[in-house]
Amino acid sequence: MFVCVFCSSSQKIDPKYLDLAREVGAELARRGHGLVSGGAIVSCMGEVARAVRDGGGHTVGVIPQALVDIEIADTDSGELIVTADMRERKGVMDARSDAFLVLPGGIGTLEELFEIWTSRVLGLHERPLVVLDPWGLYAPLRELVEGMYDQGFTRANVFDAISWTTTVEEAFELLEKAAPHLRPTAEELGEP
């Protein structure tokens, strides 16, 4: 099964975020999951994809032509899909994914998170959505959404449509619990 990972492409971030991306990629591969990503080779996006491939996993990168033109495409990706624009990119990523994992990122990551989250709240899909936030980057976002709910701007199921965690292990447990078909067997994990 394929997990879409939304994450940073910024090259100005603390190295701990790159370490987190590598850990996520390694765990994706270890559990036998493929990766759907934004198809860039830079920052967390590149690190998670390289770690998946280093672990023997399959990667699908989806990138708009404009980003290919500035030479940041992950040409080592198992599949590299070039789209006309960002909207098409998100549609392809959505269509190719069985679950969504959000790592710390900027406004592009937020846009992707909100689109998947909103679709889930509206009942347009039931695929799991997990935010992995070890250092609390998204804490103000959670407070904002709670305030929106308190003032009647969101539905109660806004909280049911998303899971939040601070550890890689729990992130995968949440994804696999919500989508049992994603759960690898002990044999697939190389366990007795």
N, C-alpha and C positions, 0 to 999 in steps of 0.2 A: 504494500500500500504506500501511497505517497503523502508526505506531510509537507505542506507549504510553510516555509519559514520566512517571516517578515522581519527584517533587521536593518541595521545601519549600513550606509555606504560611505559614511564620513571617514576621512583619514586623519581627523583631528581629535579622536576620542582616546580615552584612557585605554591602555593595553589590556586591562582586565576584561573589557567587553570583547576583545578579539579572542582571549582565552575562553570566555564563555561560549562564543560561536564555535570554536574548535571542539569544545566539550560536547556541545549539542550535536554537531556533525558526526563525531565519533559514536555517540549514543544512537543516533539514527541508523548508522551502518550496523552497529552491533545488534540492534533489534531487528534488522532486516528490512527497514523502511527505506524507500526512495525519497529524494528531496526534490521539491519544486521551489525554485528561487527566482529572484529578479534578474538572474543571468549576468551579473557584473562580477568582475574578478577582484574588486577593491573591498577593503575593510571587512566587516563582519560577513557580508554577503559572500565574498571570496573565501574567507576562512571556513565557514560552515560547509561550503561545497567541496573544498579541498579535503576536509576531514572526512566527509562522506565517501569520497572516492578513495582516499587512503585506506579506509576501512572496507573497501570492496563494494560499496553501495553505488546505486545509480542516481545520477543527477539530471534534472531537467531545468535548464535556464531559459527564462523568457525575458527578452530585452527589446526595447524599441530601437528602431534603426538609428535614431539620433544619438543614442548612447554607443551603438556599434561604431558609428562614425568618429567618436572621440576615443576609440580604442580601449574601452574598458570591458568588452564582452569576454565572458568566460568561455573561450574557445575550446577548453578541455572538457567542457560539459558533455555528458553522455548524449544529450539532445540539447541543441541550442535553437530556440524558436525566436525568430526576429519578427517583431510586430511593427505596425505602422505608427503606433503612438502608445501613450501610457494607458489609455482606457482599454485598448485592445489587449495590452499586456496583462492588466488585472483580470480581464475576462478569461484569458487563456489559463492564467495561474489558478483561478477559481475552478475552472472546468477540469483541470488536471489533478486536483487535490482532494484527498479524503479527510483531511484534518488541517488545522491551522495553528501554528505556534508563533507567538510574537515575542521577539527579544527587544531589548532597549534600542531605540532609534529616534529619528527626527520626524519632521512633518510628513515625509513620504510614508514612513512606517505607520504613523497615526492615521493617515488617509486610508491605508490598506486595512488597518484594524477596524476603523469605523465602518467601512463598507461591509466587511464580513460580519461584524457585530450587528449592524442594522438589519442586514438580510436575515440573520438568525432570529432577531427579535420579531421580525415581521413574519416568520414562519416560512421563509423562502428556501431554507435548508436546515438540516439538523446535524451538520457536521460539527465536531468539537472545536472549540476556540479556547486556547490557553495562552495566558500572558505570563512569561517568565521574567520576573523583575527582582533580581537579587539585591539590588541597591536602592530600590524605592524611587526610581525615576518617574514611574507612573502614579505615585501616591497622590499628587494633586489632581490627576485625571479622575481617579476613583472618587475623591472628595467632590469634584465637580459634578460627576454623574449622580452621586448620592444627593447633592443639592438640587439637581434638576428633578430627580424623582420626588423629593420632599415638596417641591413647588408644583408638581403635577405635569412636568414636561416630558416625562418618560413613563413607560409602562413598568409594572412590577417585574415582568419577565426579563427586563434588561439585566438583572443580576443573575438570572438563571442561564442566560445565553453565553456566559463567559466564566472562565475559571482563572484565578490568579494564584501564582506560586512564586517561591524564591529559590527553588532547587530544581536542577535538571531532572533528578530522579522522580520527583513528584510531578513535574510537567509531563513526563512520559506516562506515568501512572494515570494521570487525569485524561490524557488523550486516549489511552488504550481502554480505560474504563468506560469512557463515553462512546467509543467506537470499538466494540469487542473484536471486529474483524481485523483491527490493527494489532491486536495483542499477539506477540510472537510466542511460539511454543518453547518449552525448555530446550528441546532439541535444536531449534533454530538459534537459540542463544548459546548453544554449546555447553549446556548444563546437563548434569546426569539426571 
